[in-house]
């Protein structure tokens, strides 16, 4: 019996490994890599292990399916996700190198909603600067460099040139424009980038490296009432921890708590009977589910997304680590957090903060945060206050790239009230049904 159980366990382990990995093969070289559901990420992996083949010349092929009839057949991006788990070996071959050419950017392959009118194309291509655009590239360090290039230049070329200057591998970096991961095979012009706009370069996140930590939800009501609290996350997030524990739906992206509020601020969760001070949840970046998907529609400027978080010299403050606790306490008080919430917030993040010399931080607007983590509460509260902080460490040698953020640190902390969009007066009115949530995330350097 023990032998049978061991065999079964071994079989399950082997099957799990087969689903997790596959082999990339080129000539005599074979490399076992992580299986990627994203065609682009699979190309990145091939580019990393076979650097002699230009990325825009790589073709992935297979002969393992019956439909191939024993011949190697090109795998197109459109069918990659449908067959990726049917393959164990993928042949990496060198195709024809596709060089950028000066053609009207309207001929780029775009979703219908992004295709410009013919008159718009004519205006862009007949511009006085010969079809060029000047924009800023914001590096992960916070450094900003100006670039003037042709609108027909491919995004992967921009990334390659930019990362070469700072010693990064192009496959380790992604470009972000208005809350969207830019596709390497599209032109700069296809994103309608205008003179003076900025593109953010961000190091690709390993799965789970971007963790949304300890958002806690307090409910304060003048009298005891039954309340439904529903939380719904965007696909790029998955719930990793919740308390009190309830059933989650949609692959860990939705849940509902049903609680009884009490006048002392405590809550009773109906399903378990637990008495708690607040509702707790954490989430991880769901990189494998939507690794490089294009948005279904243009994203708002203030989009908040765990895959690509803006934290730069224009929207943040930078201070020495020994000033962080006082700055945070003043800011959180201005945003409407009571003493216990401020203390819990600071002590939770302090160990992570103390690992750095300097800290860049900002608070996310409630509107942007709500798009990423929608909160639906019934009966409807009189006031909802949601405070979410992004922060990262800044090495001393990079401070020169954060001059504006250092100046903003000297402003009155009350400016965060307008940035976040809170009403501190109503948040402190004990006669109202009030909801308060706080949380945060450390952005990888």
C-alpha positions, 0 to 999 in steps of 0.5 A: 500500500505504501508503495502504491501511495508513493507512486501516486504522489510521485506521479502527481508531482511529475504531472505538476512539474510538466504543467509548470515547465517546458523545454526550449530547443534551438539547434543542440541547446535545450533549456528548461524554463517556466511555462508562460501563458503569455506569448510575449513572456515566452518570447522574452524567455527565448530571447534571454536563453538564445541571445544570438537571435534578435527578439523580432526574428524569433519564431516558436514552432512545434511538431508535437500536435497531430495537426502538424503531421510530423512537420515543424509549424509556426505557433502564432500569438493568437493560438499560444494560450490554447496549446501551451499546456499541450506541449513539452518542447518548443523549437526556437527558430530564427525567422526574417528580421522585421526592421522598423520602417517609416510608414504611417502609424495608422497601419499598425495593428490596433484594436478598432477603437484605437484606429485614428481617422484618416485626417488624424493620420495625415496631420501626424505624418505631415508634422513639421518635425518630420514625424518625430516626437519628443517625450520623457523616459522615466527610469526605475531609479527616478531619473528622467531623460528626454528622447526625440525619435520617429513615431514609427519607432517600435517600443521594443527599440525604445526599451532596448536603447533606454536599458542599454544606457543604464545596464539593464537587460531589455527583457527585464524591463517593461514600458508603461503608458497611461496604465497600460503595458506597452507592446514591443511590436507596436510603434510609439506613434500607435499610442498617440504619445505627444511632445512632453508626455512621459513613459515609465520604465519598470522592472518586470515583477516576479509573480507575487513580488507585488503584494498589497498588504493589510488593507483593513476595513473599519465600520463605525455606526451610531447604532448596531446594524447588519451590514454587507461588505463586498470586495471585488478586485481587478483581474491583475489581483488575487486575494491571498489572505482574508479574515474572517475567512469567507468563501471567495469567488471568481478565482479569488477576486470577489468576496462578501462579508456579512457582519453586525456592527456595534457601537464600540466599533467591534464587528460580529461576522455572521458566518463564524460568529467571530468578534473582530475589530476590522475586516482584513484582506491581502492580495498578490499581483496575478501576473500569470493571469493577465501578464501583458494584456492590452486594456479593453479601452483607454485607461484613465490617467489616474489608473492604479494597478499592481502591475505598474505603479507610478511612483516618481519625482512628480507624484511623490515625496522623498524623505530620510528614513528617520523622518518617515514616522512623524511625516506619516502620523501627520499625513494619516491624521490629516486624512482622517485616521484615528489614533489606533489606525495611525499606530497600526499603519505605521508599525505594520510598515515600519520594518520594511521602511527601516531597510532603506536610507530614504523613502519615496511615498505617495497616497493613491487617489480614492477614485483610482483605488476604487477602480482596482478594488471596488468596495460595495457596502449595504446599507450605504455608509454616510462616508467612506475613507480609503487610504492606500500608500505606495512606497519604495526605498531610494538609494542615496546615490539616486537622490538627484533624480528626486529633487521635486519629490524632496521639495514636495516633502516640505509642503503642508501634509494637508495637500494629500487630502485633495490628492486622495479625495477625502473628507476628514470632517465627515470621517470623524463625525460619530453621528454618521455611519462611517467606513475607514480602510487603510493599506499599502504596498512596497514597490520593488526597486 
